[in-house]
Amino acid sequence: MIDPYWIAVHQMEPSSEHSADLRDLEAIVGSSGNVAWESLDSRQRERIRHSVASHLQVHSVICPASQAELADVMACAHRNQWQVLPCGAGSKLNWGSGWGKG
């Protein structure tokens, strides 16, 4: 189980700097705060999958441990023009139209 407050980060267009960008995120939250997609519980992956358009791919699931880390993650996502899906505990991800669905 991951931290109850997590964020899925999507990079609009893969770039050669993607690895460097992920290192920027790890510098903010540490390696334990950057969860590999494959490491997520199947229910968590399913909740996120149902919340994003099928043509989008989630590259990172980030678990900030503090408000300061959250602010830094959001600033990093803004600089890199990533889409962000705030997930909280993930229980309400099926509400609304979803991420990139219209």
ABEGO torsion letter per residue (X at the ends): XBBABBBBBBBABBBAAAAAAAAAAAAAAEAAABBBAAABBAAAAAAAAAABBAABBBABBBBBABAAAAAAAAAAAAAAGBBBBBAEAGAAAABEAEBGAX
